[in-house]
Amino acid sequence: MASSERDIWAPDEDPWTARAEGALYALGASYLYRVAEEVHLRLGLPFPQGAYLEALRLRPQAVAKGRGLSREEAMARAEELYERVLAGHERLPPARYRELAEAVTEKWYAEGRLETRAQRRSVAAYLLGMLRGGKRVGLGWRGLLGERERERLAYVAARGAEFIRKLKEATRQAVAKVLLLWHEEGGGQPKDLEGKLQEAFGGLARDWRRVAITEVAHARSSGYLAALPEGATVEWSAAKDACPRCRALHGRRFRVRHAPGDPREEVWPGKGWERGPTIPLHPHCRCRWIAVTQPVGEVDPEIEALAQAVIRAAER
């Protein structure tokens, strides 16, 4: 692990980035909360709301509610599973634990419109990077960007959708595993099962927090590089709590390209760490690019207003 467990909950020192990280994290964490709540209900267990809000680092107002989708709008498979498995409030037999996990995770995935909202948050992080790079883009970015930039944004959005899908699958597996192991070990007291579920959801939340930090860093870094002119020089600025690998790169300069180039000396939007030095260099990396020719000082009020508008739109 590149940084300590404690550090994953600390907000980024840049307020825009911290808010983007928080928005993406809250989307996944509120999904975990709703799934946990329904699993408890269907198993006839009390739901310790306060304990889950604390474990998932959520405020009550941040918990996403279902958007009231109709049966036609919700995913057909989720609806069918929900009706077949969860129609009653009676206790489910162990043979249906896997179906319970699948039905609940699919239901809240559909009702929360998670893919669309994850894509919006990932795109917002990319636009924030462009704003930091000096390009004035806001809610009307589609008319301001060229075809290549729109393609990059589509890629960033696809990454956001893929990672939220992975969260759904990880949640399904975790819930099914806890229930089946608890039963195989002889069951025990319901309180024991409550504790195992809380532990599982807490682990999912920590993993998702790391994903949120890393994906915002990836999108923001790509947007920043995309806003700079071809051939510009950027310098690696290591985070305060950077790992030894990142500290070793602090101050090193790279040439900006808008397409893949020399992976040892050049960086470009979307460059992955398997291609050589890039930001983020590893999960939970908070290093930054700084354009050598770009003045460092107070943020332009117009840029600040655009950033706030982008974040507000993404949080809907």
C-alpha positions as CSV (number, residue, x, y, z in Angstrom):
1,M,0.0,0.0,0.0
2,A,1.4,3.4,-1.0
3,S,0.0,5.3,1.9
4,S,-1.4,4.6,5.3
5,E,-4.9,3.4,6.0
6,R,-5.6,6.6,7.8
7,D,-4.7,8.8,4.9
8,I,-7.4,7.5,2.5
9,W,-10.0,9.4,4.5
10,A,-8.1,12.7,4.6
11,P,-9.4,15.2,2.0
12,D,-7.1,16.4,-0.8
13,E,-5.4,19.7,-0.1
14,D,-6.9,21.1,-3.3
15,P,-10.6,21.9,-2.5
16,W,-11.8,21.2,-6.1
17,T,-10.2,17.8,-6.1
18,A,-11.4,17.0,-2.6
19,R,-14.9,17.7,-3.6
20,A,-14.6,15.6,-6.7
21,E,-13.2,12.7,-4.7
22,G,-16.0,13.2,-2.2
23,A,-18.7,13.2,-4.8
24,L,-17.5,9.9,-6.4
25,Y,-16.9,8.3,-3.1
26,A,-20.4,9.3,-1.8
27,L,-22.0,7.8,-4.8
28,G,-20.6,4.3,-4.1
29,A,-20.8,4.6,-0.3
30,S,-24.5,5.5,-0.4
31,Y,-25.1,2.5,-2.7
32,L,-23.4,0.3,-0.1
33,Y,-25.6,1.8,2.6
34,R,-28.8,1.1,0.8
35,V,-27.7,-2.5,-0.1
36,A,-26.7,-3.1,3.6
37,E,-30.0,-1.7,4.8
38,E,-32.1,-4.0,2.6
39,V,-30.0,-7.1,3.3
40,H,-30.6,-6.6,7.0
41,L,-34.4,-6.1,6.4
42,R,-34.7,-9.2,4.3
43,L,-32.9,-11.3,6.8
44,G,-35.0,-10.0,9.7
45,L,-32.0,-8.3,11.3
46,P,-32.1,-4.8,12.9
47,F,-30.3,-2.2,10.9
48,P,-27.8,-0.2,13.0
49,Q,-28.0,3.0,11.0
50,G,-25.5,5.0,13.0
51,A,-22.9,2.3,12.9
52,Y,-23.2,2.1,9.1
53,L,-23.0,5.8,8.6
54,E,-19.9,5.8,10.7
55,A,-18.3,2.8,9.0
56,L,-19.0,4.2,5.5
57,R,-18.1,7.8,6.5
58,L,-21.4,9.1,5.3
59,R,-23.6,12.0,6.4
60,P,-27.4,11.1,6.6
61,Q,-28.2,13.6,3.8
62,A,-25.6,12.1,1.5
63,V,-27.4,8.7,1.4
64,A,-28.7,8.3,-2.1
65,K,-32.4,7.3,-2.3
66,G,-34.0,5.4,-5.2
67,R,-35.0,7.8,-8.0
68,G,-38.5,6.4,-8.2
69,L,-37.9,4.7,-11.5
70,S,-40.9,2.9,-13.0
71,R,-40.8,-0.8,-13.7
72,E,-40.2,0.0,-17.4
73,E,-37.2,2.3,-16.6
74,A,-35.5,0.0,-14.1
75,M,-33.3,-2.8,-15.3
76,A,-35.6,-5.7,-16.3
77,R,-33.3,-8.4,-14.7
78,A,-33.2,-6.5,-11.4
79,E,-36.9,-6.1,-11.3
80,E,-37.5,-9.8,-12.1
81,L,-35.1,-10.9,-9.4
82,Y,-36.6,-8.5,-6.9
83,E,-40.1,-9.7,-7.5
84,R,-39.1,-13.4,-7.4
85,V,-36.8,-13.4,-4.4
86,L,-37.7,-10.5,-2.2
87,A,-41.5,-10.2,-2.6
88,G,-42.1,-11.2,1.0
89,H,-40.7,-10.2,4.3
90,E,-40.2,-13.7,5.6
91,R,-36.8,-15.0,6.5
92,L,-35.0,-16.4,3.5
93,P,-33.6,-20.0,3.5
94,P,-29.8,-20.3,3.2
95,A,-30.2,-21.8,-0.3
96,R,-31.4,-18.4,-1.5
97,Y,-28.6,-16.3,0.0
98,R,-26.9,-15.9,-3.4
99,E,-30.1,-14.8,-5.0
100,L,-30.7,-12.3,-2.2
101,A,-27.2,-10.8,-2.8
102,E,-27.8,-10.6,-6.5
103,A,-31.3,-9.2,-6.3
104,V,-30.5,-6.4,-3.8
105,T,-27.3,-5.3,-5.5
106,E,-29.0,-5.2,-8.9
107,K,-32.0,-3.4,-7.6
108,W,-30.1,-0.5,-6.0
109,Y,-27.7,-0.3,-9.0
110,A,-30.7,0.2,-11.3
111,E,-32.7,2.6,-9.1
112,G,-29.6,4.7,-8.2
113,R,-28.7,5.1,-11.9
114,L,-25.1,4.5,-10.7
115,E,-23.5,4.2,-14.1
116,T,-24.8,7.5,-15.4
117,R,-23.9,9.3,-12.2
118,A,-20.4,7.8,-12.0
119,Q,-19.8,8.9,-15.6
120,R,-20.8,12.4,-14.8
121,R,-18.5,12.6,-11.8
122,S,-15.5,11.2,-13.8
123,V,-16.1,13.8,-16.5
124,A,-16.3,16.5,-13.9
125,A,-12.8,15.6,-12.6
126,Y,-11.5,15.7,-16.2
127,L,-12.9,19.2,-16.7
128,L,-11.5,20.3,-13.4
129,G,-8.1,19.3,-14.7
130,M,-8.6,21.2,-17.9
131,L,-9.6,24.3,-15.8
132,R,-6.4,23.9,-13.7
133,G,-4.5,23.8,-17.0
134,G,-6.0,27.1,-18.1
135,K,-8.7,26.1,-20.5
136,R,-12.0,27.8,-19.9
137,V,-14.6,25.0,-20.1
138,G,-17.8,24.7,-18.1
139,L,-21.2,23.2,-18.5
140,G,-21.1,24.0,-22.2
141,W,-17.9,22.1,-22.8
142,R,-19.2,20.1,-25.7
143,G,-19.2,23.1,-28.0
144,L,-15.7,24.1,-26.8
145,L,-13.8,20.9,-27.3
146,G,-12.5,19.2,-30.4
147,E,-13.2,15.7,-31.5
148,R,-10.0,14.3,-29.9
149,E,-10.9,15.9,-26.5
150,R,-14.5,14.5,-26.7
151,E,-13.1,11.1,-27.4
152,R,-10.9,11.4,-24.3
153,L,-13.9,12.4,-22.2
154,A,-15.8,9.4,-23.5
155,Y,-12.9,7.2,-22.3
156,V,-12.9,8.8,-18.9
157,A,-16.7,8.3,-18.6
158,A,-16.3,4.7,-19.6
159,R,-13.7,4.2,-16.8
160,G,-16.1,5.7,-14.3
161,A,-18.9,3.3,-15.4
162,E,-16.6,0.3,-15.3
163,F,-15.4,0.9,-11.8
164,I,-18.9,1.4,-10.4
165,R,-19.9,-1.9,-12.1
166,K,-16.9,-3.5,-10.3
167,L,-18.2,-2.1,-7.0
168,K,-21.6,-3.7,-7.6
169,E,-20.0,-7.1,-8.4
170,A,-17.7,-6.9,-5.4
171,T,-20.7,-6.1,-3.2
172,R,-22.7,-9.0,-4.5
173,Q,-19.8,-11.4,-3.9
174,A,-19.1,-10.0,-0.4
175,V,-22.7,-10.3,0.8
176,A,-23.1,-13.8,-0.6
177,K,-19.8,-14.9,1.0
178,V,-20.6,-13.6,4.4
179,L,-24.1,-15.2,4.5
180,L,-22.8,-18.6,3.2
181,L,-19.8,-18.7,5.5
182,W,-21.9,-17.7,8.5
183,H,-24.4,-20.5,7.7
184,E,-21.6,-23.1,7.1
185,E,-20.0,-22.2,10.4
186,G,-23.2,-23.1,12.3
187,G,-25.0,-19.8,12.2
188,G,-24.7,-18.5,15.7
189,Q,-26.4,-15.5,17.1
190,P,-27.9,-12.8,14.7
191,K,-25.6,-10.3,16.4
192,D,-22.6,-12.3,15.0
193,L,-24.0,-12.0,11.5
194,E,-24.6,-8.2,11.9
195,G,-21.0,-7.8,12.9
196,K,-19.7,-9.8,9.9
197,L,-21.9,-7.8,7.5
198,Q,-20.7,-4.5,9.0
199,E,-17.1,-5.6,8.6
200,A,-17.6,-6.6,5.0
201,F,-19.3,-3.3,4.1
202,G,-16.6,-1.4,5.9
203,G,-14.0,-3.2,3.8
204,L,-15.9,-2.4,0.6
205,A,-16.1,1.3,1.6
206,R,-12.3,1.5,2.1
207,D,-11.7,-0.1,-1.2
208,W,-14.1,2.2,-3.0
209,R,-12.5,5.2,-1.3
210,R,-9.1,4.2,-2.8
211,V,-10.8,3.8,-6.2
212,A,-12.4,7.2,-6.0
213,I,-9.2,9.0,-5.1
214,T,-7.3,7.2,-7.9
215,E,-9.9,7.7,-10.6
216,V,-10.3,11.4,-9.8
217,A,-6.5,11.7,-10.0
218,H,-6.4,9.9,-13.3
219,A,-9.2,12.0,-14.9
220,R,-7.9,15.3,-13.4
221,S,-4.3,14.5,-14.6
222,S,-5.6,13.7,-18.1
223,G,-7.6,16.9,-18.3
224,Y,-4.7,19.0,-17.1
225,L,-2.4,17.6,-19.8
226,A,-5.0,17.9,-22.5
227,A,-5.4,21.6,-21.7
228,L,-1.7,22.3,-22.3
229,P,-0.2,22.9,-25.7
230,E,1.7,20.1,-27.4
231,G,5.4,20.3,-26.4
232,A,4.8,22.1,-23.1
233,T,6.9,21.1,-20.1
234,V,5.4,19.8,-16.9
235,E,7.1,19.1,-13.6
236,W,6.3,16.3,-11.2
237,S,5.1,17.7,-7.8
238,A,5.0,15.0,-5.2
239,A,2.2,15.0,-2.6
240,K,3.2,15.8,1.0
241,D,2.8,12.1,2.1
242,A,4.1,10.7,-1.2
243,C,5.6,7.2,-1.4
244,P,9.4,6.8,-2.0
245,R,8.8,6.2,-5.7
246,C,6.9,9.4,-6.1
247,R,9.3,11.4,-4.0
248,A,12.1,10.2,-6.3
249,L,10.3,11.8,-9.2
250,H,9.6,15.1,-7.5
251,G,10.9,17.9,-9.7
252,R,11.5,15.8,-12.8
253,R,10.3,17.3,-16.0
254,F,8.4,15.7,-18.9
255,R,7.3,16.9,-22.3
256,V,3.6,17.0,-23.0
257,R,2.2,15.2,-26.0
258,H,-1.4,14.8,-27.1
259,A,-0.8,11.2,-28.4
260,P,1.4,8.4,-27.1
261,G,5.2,9.1,-27.4
262,D,8.4,8.2,-25.6
263,P,7.1,6.8,-22.3
264,R,10.4,7.6,-20.4
265,E,10.4,11.3,-21.3
266,E,6.9,12.3,-22.3
267,V,3.4,12.2,-20.8
268,W,0.0,12.4,-22.5
269,P,-3.7,12.3,-21.5
270,G,-4.7,8.8,-20.5
271,K,-1.1,7.5,-20.1
272,G,-1.2,4.5,-17.7
273,W,1.4,3.7,-15.1
274,E,2.3,0.5,-17.0
275,R,3.7,2.8,-19.8
276,G,6.2,4.6,-17.5
277,P,6.1,7.6,-15.1
278,T,2.7,9.1,-15.0
279,I,0.2,10.6,-12.5
280,P,-1.4,8.7,-10.7
281,L,1.6,6.4,-10.4
282,H,-0.2,3.9,-8.2
283,P,-3.5,3.5,-6.4
284,H,-4.2,6.5,-4.0
285,C,-1.6,8.7,-5.6
286,R,-2.1,12.4,-5.1
287,C,0.8,13.9,-6.9
288,R,0.3,16.8,-9.4
289,W,1.6,18.1,-12.7
290,I,2.7,21.7,-12.7
291,A,3.3,23.4,-16.1
292,V,6.7,25.0,-16.0
293,T,5.5,28.0,-18.0
294,Q,2.3,28.4,-16.0
295,P,2.3,31.1,-13.3
296,V,1.4,29.9,-9.8
297,G,-0.7,32.2,-7.8
298,E,-4.3,33.0,-7.0
299,V,-7.0,31.2,-9.0
300,D,-8.8,33.2,-11.6
301,P,-12.3,34.0,-10.3
302,E,-13.8,33.0,-13.6
303,I,-12.1,29.6,-13.4
304,E,-13.2,29.2,-9.8
305,A,-16.8,29.9,-10.8
306,L,-16.6,27.4,-13.7
307,A,-15.2,24.8,-11.4
308,Q,-18.0,25.2,-8.9
309,A,-20.6,24.9,-11.6
310,V,-19.0,21.7,-13.0
311,I,-18.9,20.1,-9.5
312,R,-22.5,21.1,-8.7
313,A,-23.7,19.6,-12.0
314,A,-21.9,16.4,-11.4
315,E,-23.4,15.9,-7.9
316,R,-27.0,15.8,-9.1
